[in-house]
Amino acid sequence: MKWFIFIVVVAVILLVFGLVYAITGAVNKRKRPKYKTTAPDDDPKFLRDLAEKLKAEDEKPDAGNPDNTDASGGPDKGDDEPK
């Protein structure tokens, strides 16, 4: 009979701690801020702006460089052969 009472008391204590833990977790979950993160490649505005920027770079005329060098004086990025 002593063991039965001991087991009941331990079970009630565990039940009370479990309920307190569950209720506290539920309350804290509701109070936590909700964040929605997106990568830049998921953003349609970012993709549109990037496409326009790349298109503008491709359309730049390279007429001011007859010696196949960029503005810094170094070899052109497309020039694979050494001089």
QUIDA-V933066 format. One record per residue. N is the residue number from 1. PSI is psi in degrees with one decimal (999 if undefined). D_LAST is the distance of its C-alpha to the last C-alpha in Angstrom with 1 decimal. Layout:
n={N;N}
psi={PSI;PSI}
d_last={D_LAST;D_LAST}
//
This chain:
n={1;2;3;4;5;6;7;8;9;10;11;12;13;14;15;16;17;18;19;20;21;22;23;24;25;26;27;28;29;30;31;32;33;34;35;36;37;38;39;40;41;42;43;44;45;46;47;48;49;50;51;52;53;54;55;56;57;58;59;60;61;62;63;64;65;66;67;68;69;70;71;72;73;74;75;76;77;78;79;80;81;82;83}
psi={-35.0;-40.3;-37.2;-44.4;-42.1;-45.8;-40.3;-44.3;-45.7;-41.7;-40.7;-41.8;-45.3;-37.9;-43.8;-47.2;-38.7;-43.2;-43.1;-42.6;-43.0;-42.9;-42.6;-42.1;-40.3;-40.7;-43.4;-33.4;-36.6;-31.1;-19.3;139.5;147.4;124.8;140.8;110.9;141.0;144.7;154.2;-30.0;-4.8;-11.3;116.6;-35.1;-42.1;-42.6;-39.5;-46.0;-40.0;-41.8;-42.1;-39.5;-44.2;-37.7;-40.6;-37.0;-38.4;-30.5;-5.8;128.3;144.2;39.6;-22.0;0.0;82.7;-20.1;14.7;38.5;154.7;-175.6;-23.8;-5.7;-8.3;174.5;151.5;146.4;-27.3;-3.0;107.2;-19.9;137.0;154.2;999}
d_last={99.2;97.4;94.2;94.4;94.7;91.8;89.5;90.5;89.8;86.4;85.6;86.6;84.5;81.5;82.1;82.4;79.2;77.4;78.6;77.7;74.2;73.8;75.1;72.9;69.8;70.7;71.3;68.1;66.1;67.4;66.5;62.9;60.4;58.6;54.8;52.7;49.1;46.5;42.8;40.6;39.8;43.5;43.8;43.7;43.1;40.1;38.7;39.4;37.7;34.7;34.5;34.8;32.1;29.6;30.7;30.2;26.6;25.8;27.5;25.4;23.8;20.2;21.0;20.3;16.4;15.3;11.7;11.2;11.7;14.9;17.7;16.9;13.7;11.5;9.2;11.5;13.6;13.3;9.5;9.5;6.5;3.8;0.0}
//
